[in-house]
Amino acid sequence: MTKKYNQYLGKAGHLAVMAEFLILGWNVAIPEVDMGDDIFVVQDSNGTLRRVQVKTSSATKRRLGYSAQFYLNEANLRRVSNIYVNFVFLVRIGDEWSKPVIIRQDYLIDLFDNKKIGSAKDGNITLYFSYAGGNVKCSGVDLTAFVRDFTEFPQIVH
C-alpha cells in the first residue's frame, strides 16, 4: 500500500473509533495539534476525560484467520501522564472493520516489558496481531480479553 493510502486508512479508522464512542454516549474531540493523542473522549456531565490513540492496519489473509501489524513509538508509549492513553487497535478486513482491541497504556507497557509482546528497534515497537477463531494474539500472548473492552468507557444514557 502507498503512504497516501495508509493516511486515508488511518483517518478512516480514527473516525470509526470516534463513532463507537459516540454510540456509547461519550463526546469526542480531535486535538488541533497531534501530540500523541488522536481523540479526546469526554463524559459531558462530569468532565471525565479519556485520551485515545488509534492504530489502524489492513488485514493480511492467513490460512486460519488474518494478521495485522501495528507500529508504536516507544517514547510515546512510555510518556505517562496523570491520564493514561487508551490504545485502540483496528483492522480493515476487506470492506469491514474488526472488533477493536482496546488496551490502556499501563497494561500495554506491562505486556511489552513483562510478557514480551512485540519487538523494538530504533525507538519503535512493532506489534504483530494474529486473529483466528475469535481470538487475538500478539507474540503468543492472548489479547482476546481486550477485544471490545470498553471498561474505561461505560455506556452513558442521555
C-alpha positions as CSV (number, residue, x, y, z in Angstrom):
1,M,0.0,0.0,0.0
2,T,1.1,3.5,-0.6
3,K,1.8,6.1,2.1
4,K,-1.2,8.1,0.8
5,Y,-3.5,5.0,1.2
6,N,-2.2,4.5,4.7
7,Q,-3.1,8.1,5.6
8,Y,-6.7,7.5,4.3
9,L,-6.9,4.2,6.1
10,G,-5.7,5.7,9.4
11,K,-8.2,8.6,9.2
12,A,-11.0,6.1,8.4
13,G,-10.1,4.0,11.4
14,H,-9.9,7.1,13.6
15,L,-13.4,8.1,12.5
16,A,-14.8,4.6,13.0
17,V,-13.5,4.6,16.6
18,M,-15.0,8.0,17.2
19,A,-18.3,6.7,16.1
20,E,-18.1,3.8,18.6
21,F,-17.5,6.3,21.5
22,L,-20.4,8.4,20.3
23,I,-22.7,5.4,20.3
24,L,-21.7,4.8,23.9
25,G,-22.8,8.3,24.8
26,W,-19.3,9.9,25.1
27,N,-18.5,13.2,23.4
28,V,-15.4,13.1,21.2
29,A,-12.9,15.8,20.0
30,I,-9.9,15.8,17.8
31,P,-7.0,17.8,19.1
32,E,-6.0,20.6,16.8
33,V,-2.3,19.6,17.3
34,D,-1.4,15.9,17.4
35,M,0.9,15.5,20.3
36,G,0.3,11.7,20.6
37,D,-3.5,11.8,21.3
38,D,-5.8,11.1,18.3
39,I,-9.0,11.6,20.2
40,F,-10.2,13.2,23.5
41,V,-13.2,11.3,24.8
42,V,-15.3,13.3,27.3
43,Q,-18.2,12.5,29.6
44,D,-20.0,15.8,29.4
45,S,-22.0,15.5,32.6
46,N,-18.9,15.4,34.9
47,G,-15.9,16.3,32.7
48,T,-14.3,12.9,32.8
49,L,-11.6,12.9,30.1
50,R,-10.0,9.9,28.4
51,R,-7.2,10.0,25.9
52,V,-7.2,7.7,22.9
53,Q,-4.5,6.7,20.4
54,V,-5.9,4.8,17.3
55,K,-3.7,2.4,15.5
56,T,-5.1,1.1,12.2
57,S,-3.9,-1.6,9.9
58,S,-5.0,-3.7,6.9
59,A,-5.6,-7.4,7.3
60,T,-3.3,-9.9,5.8
61,K,-5.1,-13.2,5.0
62,R,-3.7,-16.3,6.7
63,R,-4.6,-20.0,6.4
64,L,-6.5,-19.6,9.6
65,G,-7.8,-16.1,10.1
66,Y,-5.7,-13.0,9.4
67,S,-2.9,-10.9,10.8
68,A,-2.1,-7.2,11.1
69,Q,0.9,-5.1,12.1
70,F,0.9,-2.0,14.2
71,Y,3.7,0.4,14.9
72,L,4.2,2.5,18.0
73,N,6.8,5.0,19.0
74,E,8.3,3.6,22.2
75,A,8.9,7.1,23.7
76,N,5.3,8.0,23.2
77,L,4.1,4.7,24.8
78,R,6.3,5.3,27.9
79,R,5.2,9.0,28.2
80,V,2.8,8.5,31.1
81,S,0.8,11.5,32.5
82,N,-2.0,11.7,35.1
83,I,-4.4,10.4,32.4
84,Y,-3.5,7.1,30.7
85,V,-3.8,6.8,27.0
86,N,-6.2,4.1,25.7
87,F,-4.7,2.4,22.6
88,V,-7.3,1.2,20.2
89,F,-6.1,-1.3,17.5
90,L,-8.4,-1.6,14.5
91,V,-8.1,-3.7,11.4
92,R,-9.7,-3.3,8.0
93,I,-10.7,-6.7,6.6
94,G,-11.9,-6.3,3.1
95,D,-14.9,-4.0,3.4
96,E,-15.4,-4.4,7.2
97,W,-13.7,-3.3,10.4
98,S,-12.5,-5.8,13.0
99,K,-13.7,-5.5,16.6
100,P,-11.4,-3.0,18.3
101,V,-8.7,-4.2,20.7
102,I,-8.6,-1.6,23.5
103,I,-5.6,-1.6,25.8
104,R,-4.9,1.0,28.4
105,Q,-1.3,2.4,28.3
106,D,-0.2,1.0,31.6
107,Y,-1.4,-2.5,30.6
108,L,0.3,-2.2,27.2
109,I,3.6,-1.2,28.8
110,D,3.3,-4.2,31.2
111,L,2.6,-6.5,28.2
112,F,5.6,-5.2,26.3
113,D,8.0,-5.2,29.3
114,N,6.9,-8.4,31.1
115,K,5.1,-10.6,28.5
116,K,7.5,-9.5,25.8
117,I,4.9,-8.8,23.1
118,G,6.1,-7.0,20.0
119,S,9.6,-6.2,19.0
120,A,11.6,-2.9,19.5
121,K,14.1,-1.4,17.1
122,D,15.4,2.1,16.8
123,G,12.9,3.5,19.2
124,N,9.9,1.9,17.5
125,I,7.7,-1.0,18.5
126,T,6.1,-3.4,16.0
127,L,3.2,-5.4,17.2
128,Y,2.1,-8.3,15.1
129,F,-1.5,-9.4,15.9
130,S,-3.0,-12.7,14.7
131,Y,-6.7,-13.2,14.6
132,A,-8.2,-16.7,14.4
133,G,-11.3,-18.4,15.8
134,G,-12.4,-15.2,17.6
135,N,-9.1,-14.9,19.5
136,V,-6.4,-12.3,19.2
137,K,-2.8,-13.0,20.0
138,C,0.4,-11.0,19.9
139,S,3.8,-12.8,20.3
140,G,1.9,-15.8,21.6
141,V,0.1,-13.7,24.3
142,D,-3.7,-13.9,24.3
143,L,-5.2,-10.5,24.0
144,T,-8.8,-11.7,23.5
145,A,-9.8,-10.1,26.8
146,F,-9.1,-6.7,25.3
147,V,-11.4,-7.2,22.3
148,R,-14.2,-4.5,22.6
149,D,-13.1,-3.9,26.2
150,F,-14.8,-0.5,26.7
151,T,-14.4,-0.8,30.5
152,E,-12.9,2.7,30.6
153,F,-15.9,3.9,28.6
154,P,-19.2,2.7,30.2
155,Q,-22.4,3.3,28.3
156,I,-23.8,6.8,29.1
157,V,-27.6,7.1,28.9
158,H,-28.7,10.6,27.8
